[in-house]
Amino acid sequence: MPKVTTEHKTKVREKIIQSAIKNFSKYGYANTKMDEIASLADVSKGTLYLYFTSKEELFYSICKYAEKSLVQNTTPLFKDKKNLDRDLGEFFDSYGTETKETERVWFEAISESMRNPRLKQMIGRHKLGIEEYITEFLKQMKSKGGFFKNDVDLRALAIGMIALYNGLTMNRIVGKSDADNKDVWVKTMNAIFFGTGN
């Protein structure tokens, strides 16, 4: 029997995640069936369950996929106050482009989580992970880039930034233009960053 390589497993996993994103976006979280995801990914249902034991676990993997995009998009930015406008705009454009496919999935899942305790737990874990990452990133901005006063509660700031971004994502879903949302993001974040700066 031929050995399955790590590269092959990674490709299959990626195909399943992309299939889930498409199905969740098209039919909603509750109405998507695991066999539909398997069919679109061109794998058997048994293979799908080897990679993901439940729909909730698959959704959590989509969340981790979005977290990876967040890390990639923030790492090169926010090193110098002089570039804040540019960095805020670049972040909004690149992260927004990469997560556009998962936006509807996210809001569908939040709605479904009111009836699904396991899904609610997954969303809570994801939210906590994002908060921790952004809080740590803000700490680095403070120590390396000179952002923020000493008494600023960086965790509260991280939670506020996430709420703002999620609100602007909702705006985009209901038809507000990317240009308008980006303008609000840059202006609001500037007010926050310079209002809490040295």
N, C-alpha and C positions, 0 to 999 in steps of 0.2 A: 504494500500500500504506500503510495507516494506521501512524503512528508509535506504538511501544509506549512508554508513559510509565514513568518511574522508579517512580511510585506503583503501577502495575500489576505491574511486576517484583517489587516488594517484597511485594505481596499474594500473588503466585504462589509466591514463595520461602517465605513464611510458611505457606501451605497445604501445601506439600511437607514442610516441617519438621514440622508438626503431624501430617500423615499418617504420616511416618516414626516419630514418637514412638508413635503408636497401634499401628502394625504391629510395631515392635520390642518394645513392651510385651506385645502379645498373642501373638506367635509366637516371640519371641526374636530376637537379632541374626542368628544363623546361618541361621535358617529363613525370614527375611523376604527376599522378592525385590523388586528394583527396580520390576518391572511392577506388583506389588501396591501399592507406595507411590504410583506414578503413578495407578493406578486410583482409589484412595481420595482422592487430591488432585484428581481429575478433570482430569488433564493427560495428554498423550501421553507415551510413554516417551522419545521424542526431546526433548520439552520438558524433561522431568526431567533428562536428561543435559546440556542446555544450562546448567542451574543447578548441577548436582552431577555430577562426572565419575565418581564411585564411591560405593559404600555407605559406605566409610570416610570420605570427604569429607563426606557427609551426616551421619554420626555426629558428626564434628568440629564441624559447624555447630550441632548440638544442644548440644554442650559449650559453644560460644561463647554460645549462647542462655542457658544456665545461668549463665555468667560475667556476662552483662548483668544478670540478676536479682540476683546477688550484689552488684554495684556499686550498683544501685538501692536495695537493702535496707540496705547499710552506710553509705552516704553521709550520711544525716541523723542517725546514731546515734554513740554513744561519744565525746561531746565533753566530758563532765564526769563525774568519778568518782562524784559523788553519785547519778547516774542509772544506774549500772552495772547493777543488777538489772533495772530496767525495760527498758533498752536490750537486754540479753541476751535477755530474754523476748520483746520485740518482734521482734528479729532472728530468733529461732528460729521464731516463729509465721509471720511473713511470708515468709521465705525458704523455710521448709518447705512452706508452702502452694503457692508458685509452682513448686517443683521436685518436688512429689509425683509428677507424671506421668512425670518423667524418671528417677526413682530406680531402677526396675526395669531400664530401658534401660541405665543406667550399670553395674549389677552384671552384667547379661547380657554387656555388651561386655567387661568386665574378664575374665570367664571365657573368652570367645571369643578375646581377645587372646593367650592362651597358645598358640593355634594360628595366629594371623594377625599376622605381623610389621608389616604396614602399620597395622592397627588399634592394635597395641601402641605404635607410634610416635605416632599421633594422641592416644592416652590420655596418653602421656608429655608431649606438647606442652601438652595441656590442664592437666595436673597442675602443670607448671612455671608456666604462666600464672596459675593460681589462687594458687600459692605466692608469686609475685612481687607480685600485687595485694595479698594479705593482709599481706605483709611491709611494703610501702609504706604500707598503711593503719595498721599498728601504729606505724610511724615517725611518722606524723601524730598519732596518739593520744599518743605520747610527747612530741612537741614542743608540741602545742596543748593537750592535756588533762592533762599532768603524769603520765601513766601510765608505769610501768616505771623501773627503775634504769638507770644508764648502761651497766653491763656485761652487761645481758640480751641474749642472742642472739635477736634478733627473728625471724630466718628459722627457727630451730629452733622457736620458739614458734608461728609460723604453721603449720609442718608438723604440730606436735602438735595445734593447733586443728582442722585439716582431718581428721586421723586420728580425733579425738574425734567430730566431726560425722558422718563416714562410718560410724563404729561405731554411733552412735545411729540413723542411717538404716537400717542393717542390723537394729537392734532393732525399728524400726517395721515393716519388711518382714516380720519373723517374728512380729509381733503385740503387741509392747510398746506400751503406750498413749502417745499424744503427750504427755499430762500428765506421765507418769513420765519420759519422755525429756527433756522441757523442764526438769524439776526437776533431773535429773542435769547437763544442760548448764549451767544457771545456777549451780549449786553448784560444779561443777568449774571453770568459767571464773572465778568469783569467787576461788576458791582460787589459781588460776594468776595472775590479775591482781593480787591483793593480796599474794601471795607474792613477786611480782617487782616490786612497787611501791616507791615511795620511803618 
